[in-house]
């Protein structure tokens, strides 16, 4: 039961940070999206970092079972991986311009 609870809480945190934060920081006025780009990324970075830290704290202080601690460690790596991806996007080291070009090429040739 504790493993199920760990999965549910972490899954909700992941959805909240990756879907809820960008949705809450965006404004649409007459089909025009208005948002300050660094705000959702900064909030996502903080959210992912805090979620990873919460898993570390939970695994070391509150959870006693080995399997449950391993599950918290796996979730820590998931949040850390998403944090690294978000950080790379924030710094401009990784982008999706290739995907945009590919989709525009498909649109023009169909």
C-alpha positions, 0 to 999 in steps of 0.5 A: 500500500505504501508503494502505491501511495508513493507512486500516486503522490509522485505521479501527481507531482509530475503532472502538476509540475509539467502540465499545471505550471505552464497552464497556470502561467499562460494567458490567452487573449483573443487567441494570442498567447501572452506569457513571460517565457522564463516564468514557467521554466523557472517554476518547473525547475524549482518544482522538479528540484523540490520534488526530487529533494522531497523523495530523498528526504522521504527515503532517508527519514520517513520510509523504512522498507528497502523496496519503498526506498528504492522506489523513492530513489527511482522517482528521484532519478525521474525528477532529476532527469526531467530537471536536467532536460528542463535546464537544458531547454532553459539554457538553450542547449537543447531545442525542438527547431528540428521538429518544427522544420520537419513538421513544416516540411510535411505540411508543405509537401502534403 
